[in-house]
Amino acid sequence: MKSALTTRRLRLSVLIVVLAALFITDAWSKAFALGRGEQDWTLIPGVLRWELTHNTGIAFGLPLVSWFFWALIPVLIGGLGYAAYKKYRQGRFFELVALGGIIVGALGNIVDRLRYGAVIDFLHITYWHVFNLADVYITVGVVGLIISMLYEKKIPKT
């Protein structure tokens, strides 16, 4: 019979591999987008387009104050890392997965800013902003955290 600690470590190992794969997929998708250049094309007519943009702002294209961003990022990543560590110690795997998605998404976009001076976005849903896979990871992670807060008593510890 496996102990709870062994099960948690195994789940953590699998989560780390999955998060690494997500990070690599995000990086690959951005490299692919850059390789396609400015060529746009329709993925799902009337719904989803492939449209390369370089986002120098923050979420949804809002302007970015450079010094503030670079001062805030280590604090945010450190805080998320600490929260993930606490969730791991508490056996709250669902929240750990959600935080992992947020961290991987944030790191993917930070790498873009360091490499290109902007975030590479390429997915455009009609009537919405252009985004990338890292943005999807962040959004899904935030939704996961909201769900865990709303149903905290119903989500079991593992």
HELIX and SHEET records of a PDB file:
HELIX    1   1 ALA A    4  ARG A   36  1                                  33    
HELIX    2   2 ALA A   59  GLY A   61  5                                   3    
HELIX    3   3 SER A   66  GLN A   90  1                                  25    
HELIX    4   4 PHE A   93  TYR A  116  1                                  24    
HELIX    5   5 LEU A  133  LEU A  150  1                                  18    
SHEET    1   A 4 TRP A  41  ILE A  44  0                                        
SHEET    2   A 4 LEU A  48  ASN A  55 -1                                        
SHEET    3   A 4 VAL A 119  ILE A 125 -1                                        
SHEET    4   A 4 VAL A 130  PHE A 131 -1                                        
END                                                                             
